Amino acid sequence: MLNKILKDAETIAIGGHIRPDGDCAGSCMGLYQYIKDNYEDKRADVYLEEIPETYQFLEAAKEIHHEIPEDMEYDLFICLDCGDQDRLGFSAPLFERAKHTYCIDHHISNTGFAEDSYVISDASSTSELVYNLMDYEKISLETANALYLGIVHDTGVFQYSCAAPSTFRMAANLLEKGVDAPRLIQDTYYEKTYAQNQILGRALLESILFMDGTCIATYITKKTMDFYGVDAKDLDGIVSQLRVTKGVEVAIFMYELEPRVYKVSLRSKDTIDVSKIAKYFGGGGHKKAAGLTMTGTPYDVINNLSKQIEEQMESLAGI
């Protein structure tokens, strides 16, 4: 399948969404490494914002471009883990100039913005979809490390319902390539800096339960982030920790991007489709994990989200 996608392209740009997470970085770097290893006649470049330091163990991470060349035009732009063009951020002009565009994604909110797409909304991760396009025999250890990183992060170390039997089979195949799973999981998923633990503690301490304990929310202001010396990358995992609270169906975490503008992460356990809620407010994502940006005070945000959550709950209850 990948041979068909790359057939007529001599130059290939690979891009992912803003604020790249494990699946975005893993799928992009996995695809890049695979092309580099197996298509010597083609040029591939990766365009991503800064990735977390813990992902820097990937050998090709040092080859990521953080700026775009002014006059470069690629034969093919492959966007990964990205539901719409705006989410490409700084690399969007390259997407617009490319002769052909292709999107590989698993977001149910994908808008079909590329000329061709491979979008499976119930896949565990974009990394799993990238793996499906590859010839297993040609996957190197470096490629395997990147894809395993993506799967681990988007499945919550295989605990989310999106992890299907096929996901575990693929993970086992990547382990056969030599992936050191315990170390990768510990170093990139569980290990936190002291400052990260402090900000997590602050967020949990100031969280509130509402809607009869079915929802939990907390927020971090820019002033608080500055006090602890953290940035957005240090806030990973907070919403997932909120989600495991007993009795909670929906978890909401928000942090301030600029005065009265909040980046909001939503997680659900079983019944609520948070992708619909995010989409209503201009965001997107998956049924159990989604995000959006909203203007107002934290309480304005919570009140607006509460109305949509309540509507879904009433609909599910047949009220």
N, C-alpha and C positions, 0 to 999 in steps of 0.2 A: 504493500500500500504506500509506504513512504517513497519507494522508487517512482511511483506514478506521480506523487505530489511534487517531487523534486526534479522530475525528468527534464523539463525545459528551462530550468533555472540554473544559471551559472553563479549568480550572486544572491545570497539569502540573508535577510534580516530576521532576527528572532526577538520578540518583545513580549513583556508581560505587564500585569497591572501595577499601578502605583502602590507604594508601600509593600513590596513583594514579601509574601509569607513563604512558608516551607514548600508548599505545592507549586507556587509560581516559580520560585527559584529552582526547585528540583526539576520541574518539567522543562524549563528553559535551558538549564545547564545540561540536563540529560540529552535533550535533542541536539544541542550544540555539539556536545562531546561525540555523540554518535555520528553526526555528519562529518566532523573533523576526522574521526577514525576511519570512516568507510567511503568517503567521497572526496578523494584528493583533488579532483578536477573542479571542485566547487568552493566558493568562498562563503563562509558563514560568519556573521557577527551578532553578538547579543547586546541588547540595549535594555538596561534595567536601572532603576534607582538603587542606591546603596542597599546591599543585603546585610542582614545581621552578621555580626562577627562570628557567631557560632557556625555559620554556613561556609565560612572561608576555608574549611578543610577541603572543599571541592577544588581539585587542581586547576580547573579552568576558571575559577571565580575571579582570578586576577586579570582575566581577559575581557571582563564585562566593560562595556562602554556606558558612560554616564552622560555623555553629550552626543549630539548627532552632527555629522558633517554637513555643511551647508548645501553642497551640490550633489551629494550621493543619491543615486537612484538604483534601487534593487530590483532584480527580476521578480523576486518573491518576498513578501513579508508574511511570516507565520506568527500570529499572536496566540499566546497560550494563557489559559486560566483567566480570560478577560471577557466580560459579558457585553461590553460596548466600547466604542472607539474612544470615548472620553477617558476611560479608565487606563488607556495606554500612557497618558501623561506626556512626558517630553518626547517620546518616540512617535507620537501620532503623525507628525509631518512626513516621516519616512513611510508610514502606512499609506498615507494619501498619495505619495509619489510613486509607490511601487507599481510595477506593471501588473502584478497579480497578488491577491491577498487570500490567506487561508487562516481559519480559526480552529483551534483545538480547545475544547472547553467542556465543563460539566455543570455550569450554572444554569438553573432552570429559567433564569431571567435573561439569558443571552438573546440579544436583539437581532441576530443574523446579519450583522453589519459587514462581514467579510464576503468576498465573492463566492468562496466555497467554504464549507464548514464540516467539522466532525465534532458534533455536540451530542453528548449522552448525559442527560441530566441526573440519572441515577447512578452514574459511575462514582466510585469512591473518591476519585481525584483526577486531575488532568494528567498527572504522571502515569496513572494506569492507562489512560487512553493513548499517551505517547508510546508506552511499552507495547500496546497492541499493534502499533504501526511498524514496529521494528522486527528484524530478523534476530531471534534469540541468540543464535550462534555468533552473531557479530556484536553483541553487547559486551563492552569492556567493563572492568571493575569500576572505573571512574563513572561511566554511564550508569551502572547499577547503583552506585552510591547516591547519585543525584536522584534517581527515580525512587529509591527506597526512602530517601529524605522526604520527598513529596507525599508519598503514601502515608508514612508515619504521621506527618503533621496534619493532613486533612482527614485522617480517620481517628485522631486522638489516640494514637498507638493502638489501632484496631479495635477500639471500644465503641465507636459510633455505628449506627445501623447501616450506614452506607458501605461498610466493609462486608462485601459479599464473599461467598466461597471462592470466586474467581480472584478476588483481591488477595486472599491468603495463598492461593496457588502461585500467583505472580510474585508475591513476597518471598515465597520459598524458592522460586527460580532465581531470584536476585541474590538470595543467600548463597546459592550454589556458585555464584560468580565470585564469592569471597567477601561480601559485605559483612562488616563487624557490627551486627545489629545492636547488641547491648551498649557498646560504646557510642554509636551514632545516636541512639535514643537518649542515652544519659546526657551526652554533650549538647545536643541540639534541642531537646524537648523538655527535659526535667531540670537540668542544672540552671540555677538562677544566681545572679550577683546579689550582694548584700543589699544594694539599692533597690533591685527588683523585688526582693522579699519585703523590704520596707514599704514600698509603694503598694504592693499586694495587700499587706497588712492594713495599711491606711484605708484602702478601698473596701476591704471586707468589714472593717470596724465601723465605717460610716454608711454601710449598705442599709437599705430599708426594705421591709416586706410590705406588700400591699395586695389588694384584691383577695382578701382572706388567705394570704400566705401562698397564693399560686404564682405570684410574681415577685422578683427581687431586682433592685436597681441600685447602682452607685455611680458616682462620677468623680473625675479628677480634673481640677482646673489647671490652667497653664502656670499659675503662680505656685501651685503645689508641686507640679512637675519640676519647675525650676528649683524649688527648695530642696528636693531630693536628688537633683542632678540627673534626671532621667528624660528620655524622649519617647516617641511613640513606640519604637521597637521594644522598649522595656516594659510595655504594658501587655504584651502577649500573655495569654493564659488567665487573665483576670476574669473575663467573662465565662470561661469554662469552669473556673472554680466556683463562681456564683451559681452556675447551672446545676451543680451536684448537691445543692442545698435540698434537704428533705422536704417534700411537699411542693416544691417549686416546679412550675411548668415552663415559665418564660423568664430568662435572665436578660437584664439590660445593663450594659456598661457603656459609659460615654466619657470622652475626654475632650478638652477644649482645644480647638485648632487656633482660634483667635477670639477676641471678645464676643461672647454670646453666639458662637458657632461651635457646634459639637459634632464630633465623629462618633457615631452610635453603632455598637455591635449588639446583635440579638442572637440568643440561643434558645432552643426549645427542647423538651424531652421527648414527648410522645405525640400530642394531638395538634398543637398550634403550628400553622404554616407561617413562619416568620418571613419567608420570601415575599409573600403577598403583602405583609405589613410594610416591609422595606420598599417594595415597588410602589405602593400607594404614596410614599413620601419621596419618590425619585431615586431610591436605592435599588438593591437587588441582592441576589445570593441563592441560597438553597432553602429547602423546606425547614431544616433545623438549624441553619446558620446563615445569617444575612447581615447586611450593614447599610447604613445611610448617613447622610449629613443633614443636620437640622439646626435652624437658627432659633434662639430664644434662651431662656433660663433653663437649667436642668429640670425644674418642675414643669415648665411649659412642655418640654420634650416628653417627660413621663406622662403628663396628662394627655397629650396627643396620641402617644402610643397606646395608652390604656384603653382609649375608646375603640381602637381597632382590635386590640386583643379581646376586649369584652364582647365585641360583635361576633368574633369567631367562636368564642366560648358559648355564647347564646345560640348561635347557629348549630353548633355541634350538639348542644343539649336539646335542640328542637324547640327553643323558646321563641 
